[in-house]
């Protein structure tokens, strides 16, 4: 099995609903997010790629136009936790990239959430 990964970044605000008011994530705050996509295949194409990284431009364009410098509560119909965002992004991108195996979302350098097939 071959695996490739590519990271994309964006900055945005959010406020997590359903938490006690004293919880830090219940307040409006922001993160410098990292979204990492992971694609897998048993075989390589004729060039020797799982997927040419240059073909992932749809993901970059979506992140840049729909997520970067936005308030994520206005973008997502679910509570914008890293876990929910990973699932929503996976379901959006897998329709275009059937080799997509996982989407990882990081809010801080030491925290990651993953949604995988």
KOLDRENBA-453605 format. One record per residue (C-alpha): residue in three letters; chain; x, y negated, z negated. Coordinates in nm, 3 decimals. Layout:
REM residues N
SITE   aa  ch        u        v        w
SITE  ala   A        X        Y        Z
...
***
This chain:
REM residues 117
SITE   aa  ch        u        v        w
SITE  unk   A    0.000    0.000    0.000
SITE  unk   A    0.133   -0.343    0.097
SITE  unk   A    0.044   -0.651   -0.107
SITE  unk   A    0.096   -1.020   -0.041
SITE  unk   A    0.009   -1.315   -0.262
SITE  unk   A   -0.013   -1.688   -0.205
SITE  unk   A   -0.073   -1.967   -0.454
SITE  unk   A   -0.273   -2.285   -0.406
SITE  unk   A   -0.306   -2.572   -0.653
SITE  unk   A   -0.562   -2.834   -0.740
SITE  unk   A   -0.650   -3.071   -1.023
SITE  unk   A   -1.004   -3.100   -1.154
SITE  unk   A   -1.219   -3.162   -1.459
SITE  unk   A   -1.483   -2.943   -1.619
SITE  unk   A   -1.685   -2.901   -1.934
SITE  unk   A   -1.781   -2.554   -2.053
SITE  unk   A   -2.142   -2.524   -2.158
SITE  unk   A   -2.271   -2.303   -2.438
SITE  unk   A   -1.978   -2.359   -2.674
SITE  unk   A   -1.998   -2.516   -3.019
SITE  unk   A   -1.956   -2.893   -2.997
SITE  unk   A   -1.633   -2.874   -3.196
SITE  unk   A   -1.473   -2.638   -2.941
SITE  unk   A   -1.212   -2.822   -2.733
SITE  unk   A   -1.346   -2.678   -2.406
SITE  unk   A   -1.695   -2.812   -2.479
SITE  unk   A   -1.558   -3.160   -2.423
SITE  unk   A   -1.490   -3.304   -2.080
SITE  unk   A   -1.130   -3.220   -1.989
SITE  unk   A   -0.912   -3.132   -1.692
SITE  unk   A   -0.653   -2.885   -1.570
SITE  unk   A   -0.393   -2.846   -1.302
SITE  unk   A   -0.524   -2.519   -1.161
SITE  unk   A   -0.343   -2.248   -0.971
SITE  unk   A   -0.544   -2.015   -0.749
SITE  unk   A   -0.355   -1.708   -0.633
SITE  unk   A   -0.501   -1.485   -0.365
SITE  unk   A   -0.385   -1.125   -0.326
SITE  unk   A   -0.434   -0.932   -0.002
SITE  unk   A   -0.366   -0.559    0.042
SITE  unk   A   -0.352   -0.318    0.329
SITE  unk   A   -0.226    0.032    0.395
SITE  unk   A   -0.078   -0.077    0.726
SITE  unk   A    0.103   -0.378    0.864
SITE  unk   A    0.006   -0.555    1.184
SITE  unk   A    0.221   -0.542    1.498
SITE  unk   A    0.447   -0.818    1.364
SITE  unk   A    0.493   -0.650    1.025
SITE  unk   A    0.253   -0.860    0.814
SITE  unk   A   -0.041   -0.774    0.594
SITE  unk   A   -0.162   -1.120    0.702
SITE  unk   A    0.035   -1.417    0.832
SITE  unk   A    0.040   -1.671    0.547
SITE  unk   A   -0.039   -1.936    0.808
SITE  unk   A   -0.377   -1.768    0.860
SITE  unk   A   -0.481   -1.856    0.503
SITE  unk   A   -0.549   -2.217    0.600
SITE  unk   A   -0.923   -2.180    0.532
SITE  unk   A   -0.847   -2.120    0.163
SITE  unk   A   -0.621   -2.425    0.142
SITE  unk   A   -0.874   -2.639    0.325
SITE  unk   A   -1.159   -2.526    0.099
SITE  unk   A   -0.959   -2.592   -0.218
SITE  unk   A   -0.838   -2.931   -0.095
SITE  unk   A   -1.179   -3.054    0.018
SITE  unk   A   -1.418   -2.889   -0.228
SITE  unk   A   -1.225   -2.846   -0.556
SITE  unk   A   -0.934   -3.088   -0.576
SITE  unk   A   -1.005   -3.395   -0.792
SITE  unk   A   -1.367   -3.290   -0.848
SITE  unk   A   -1.578   -3.228   -1.155
SITE  unk   A   -1.622   -2.851   -1.130
SITE  unk   A   -1.960   -2.852   -1.307
SITE  unk   A   -2.088   -3.033   -0.997
SITE  unk   A   -1.930   -2.778   -0.760
SITE  unk   A   -2.013   -2.439   -0.914
SITE  unk   A   -2.365   -2.320   -0.991
SITE  unk   A   -2.221   -2.113   -1.279
SITE  unk   A   -2.036   -2.232   -1.589
SITE  unk   A   -1.690   -2.317   -1.443
SITE  unk   A   -1.481   -2.081   -1.652
SITE  unk   A   -1.167   -1.941   -1.487
SITE  unk   A   -1.337   -1.600   -1.479
SITE  unk   A   -1.647   -1.732   -1.301
SITE  unk   A   -1.439   -1.935   -1.058
SITE  unk   A   -1.226   -1.631   -0.969
SITE  unk   A   -1.542   -1.431   -0.888
SITE  unk   A   -1.707   -1.706   -0.686
SITE  unk   A   -1.390   -1.773   -0.488
SITE  unk   A   -1.333   -1.402   -0.428
SITE  unk   A   -1.685   -1.359   -0.290
SITE  unk   A   -1.645   -1.666   -0.069
SITE  unk   A   -1.304   -1.572    0.072
SITE  unk   A   -1.352   -1.195    0.115
SITE  unk   A   -1.605   -1.259    0.391
SITE  unk   A   -1.325   -1.423    0.593
SITE  unk   A   -1.034   -1.211    0.468
SITE  unk   A   -1.151   -0.849    0.426
SITE  unk   A   -0.806   -0.750    0.297
SITE  unk   A   -0.861   -0.970   -0.009
SITE  unk   A   -0.803   -0.758   -0.318
SITE  unk   A   -0.805   -1.016   -0.597
SITE  unk   A   -0.831   -1.384   -0.684
SITE  unk   A   -0.643   -1.509   -0.988
SITE  unk   A   -0.719   -1.847   -1.148
SITE  unk   A   -0.489   -2.020   -1.396
SITE  unk   A   -0.583   -2.323   -1.605
SITE  unk   A   -0.256   -2.340   -1.797
SITE  unk   A    0.092   -2.194   -1.740
SITE  unk   A    0.015   -1.909   -1.980
SITE  unk   A   -0.348   -1.823   -1.899
SITE  unk   A   -0.491   -1.631   -1.602
SITE  unk   A   -0.829   -1.484   -1.511
SITE  unk   A   -0.869   -1.230   -1.230
SITE  unk   A   -1.156   -1.099   -1.022
SITE  unk   A   -1.075   -0.802   -0.800
SITE  unk   A   -1.247   -0.562   -0.565
***
